[in-house]
Structures are given as C-alpha cells and as structure tokens.
Amino acid sequence: MRAAISLTGPESAWEANSLASWLRDDPQLRRYGHAELAPPAVGSMGAGEVVTVVLTQLAGVVSLVTAYLQWRQAAHRQVSGARLRVGKAEIELDEIRSLKDYREPIEQFLQRLKELESEGPGLTDEAS
C-alpha cells in the first residue's frame, strides 16, 4: 500500500528531502517498506512536496507516524500543513503534537483504513 506525507510551506522541499532520508534510515519502518521523494505534481510550482512510503502491512502506518513524529521532534521542526494519506483516508499530522498524543488519532485512522479495506480494492493505490 502507498502512503503519502504531504508537506507545504516555504521550506517544504528541504523538509521533504530531510524526511525522506530520515524515513529511509528508520530501522522499524524498513521492516514494513521504503520511502521515496515523489516528483512534484504537474502544475504545482513547488507549492508542496510529497514523501511516498510503500508499506507491506497496515501495521507499518504506526511505524510511519512514529518515525515522522521522531523526525519532527529531533530538530524541533515547526512543520505546518503536514498530512498523511493512505488511499481515501487522510489525517492531519499537525494535530498530533507529540508521541504521547498520537495513540487515539492513529487508532481512529487505522480503523478508517480497515473499514476502507473491507469495502474492497482501492485502498492501496490511491495515495497521492
């Protein structure tokens, strides 16, 4: 399944490169997949950047969010407009302020993913 973290803002290109590198080096996330920097969308004019992560299991979503939060906190980044999208499900990562606060929103997000998965195909191919 494809997961996409979109970043917006004046430093989004630099932040996306930094995040993609961090995710590629995360040992827990590597167990579930790999990260890559997505090419800019046609006509986007650099307004935002997307880091794509290909996950082999739904459990990888938790590792992805954990790695993202660790990256954000490691350098006290003030990232705004960060969103995680997997298929038709989306969560605003800015609302999760710390590793202590992520359990409930991620459980709700995983529940939504499970619901979408039970509805049929499409969950794995629509992240962008």
C-alpha positions in Angstrom: 0.0 0.0 0.0 1.1 3.5 -0.7 1.2 6.2 2.0 1.9 9.8 1.2 3.0 12.5 3.6 2.5 15.9 2.0 4.3 19.0 3.3 3.6 22.6 2.5 5.3 25.8 3.2 8.4 27.8 2.2 10.8 25.1 3.4 8.8 22.1 2.1 11.4 21.0 -0.4 14.2 20.9 2.1 11.9 19.3 4.8 10.7 16.6 2.3 14.3 15.7 1.5 15.2 15.5 5.1 12.1 13.5 6.0 12.6 11.0 3.1 16.2 10.5 4.3 15.1 10.0 7.9 12.4 7.5 6.9 14.8 5.5 4.7 17.2 5.2 7.7 14.5 4.2 10.3 15.0 0.6 11.1 11.5 0.0 12.3 9.9 1.5 9.2 12.3 -0.5 6.9 10.7 -3.7 8.3 7.4 -2.6 6.6 8.5 -0.8 3.5 10.6 2.0 2.0 10.4 5.8 1.5 11.0 7.9 -1.6 10.6 11.5 -2.5 7.7 11.8 -5.0 8.2 14.1 -8.0 6.3 17.4 -7.8 2.8 17.3 -9.2 2.3 18.8 -12.7 1.5 22.5 -12.3 2.2 22.6 -8.5 5.0 25.2 -8.9 6.7 23.8 -5.8 3.8 24.7 -3.5 4.2 21.4 -1.6 6.2 18.3 -1.5 5.2 14.7 -1.1 7.2 11.8 0.5 5.8 8.4 -0.6 6.2 5.3 1.5 5.4 1.9 0.2 4.2 -0.3 3.0 3.8 -4.0 3.0 1.4 -4.2 6.0 -1.2 -2.0 7.7 0.9 -2.1 10.9 3.5 -0.1 9.0 1.3 3.0 9.3 2.0 3.2 13.0 5.8 2.9 12.4 5.5 5.6 9.7 3.7 8.1 12.0 6.1 7.3 14.9 9.1 7.9 12.6 7.6 11.1 11.3 7.0 12.4 14.9 10.5 11.5 15.9 11.9 13.4 12.8 9.8 16.4 13.6 10.8 16.4 17.3 14.5 15.6 16.6 15.2 19.1 15.3 12.3 20.9 16.9 10.8 21.4 13.5 7.8 23.6 13.1 6.2 21.8 10.2 2.7 23.0 9.2 0.3 21.6 6.8 1.6 18.0 7.0 -0.9 15.4 6.1 -0.8 11.6 5.8 -2.9 10.0 3.1 -3.4 6.3 2.5 -5.9 5.6 -0.2 -9.0 7.5 0.6 -8.1 8.0 4.3 -6.3 11.1 5.5 -5.1 12.5 8.8 -3.6 15.9 9.6 -0.3 15.2 11.3 -0.1 18.8 12.7 -2.8 17.8 15.1 -0.5 15.2 16.7 1.8 17.3 18.9 3.9 14.6 20.5 4.5 10.8 20.7 2.3 10.8 23.8 -0.6 12.2 22.0 -0.7 10.0 18.9 -2.4 6.9 20.1 -6.1 7.9 19.8 -5.8 9.7 16.4 -3.8 6.9 14.9 -6.2 4.2 16.2 -9.1 6.1 14.6 -7.1 6.4 11.4 -6.3 2.7 11.4 -9.9 1.9 12.0 -10.9 4.0 9.0 -8.2 2.2 6.9 -9.6 -1.2 8.0 -13.2 0.0 7.0 -12.0 1.1 3.6 -10.0 -2.1 3.1 -13.2 -4.2 3.9 -15.1 -2.2 1.2 -12.8 -3.6 -1.5 -9.8 -2.6 -3.6 -8.6 0.9 -4.0 -7.0 1.4 -0.6 -3.5 0.6 -1.7 -3.3 2.5 -5.0 -4.8 6.0 -4.3 -2.2 7.7 -2.1 -1.2 11.0 -3.7 
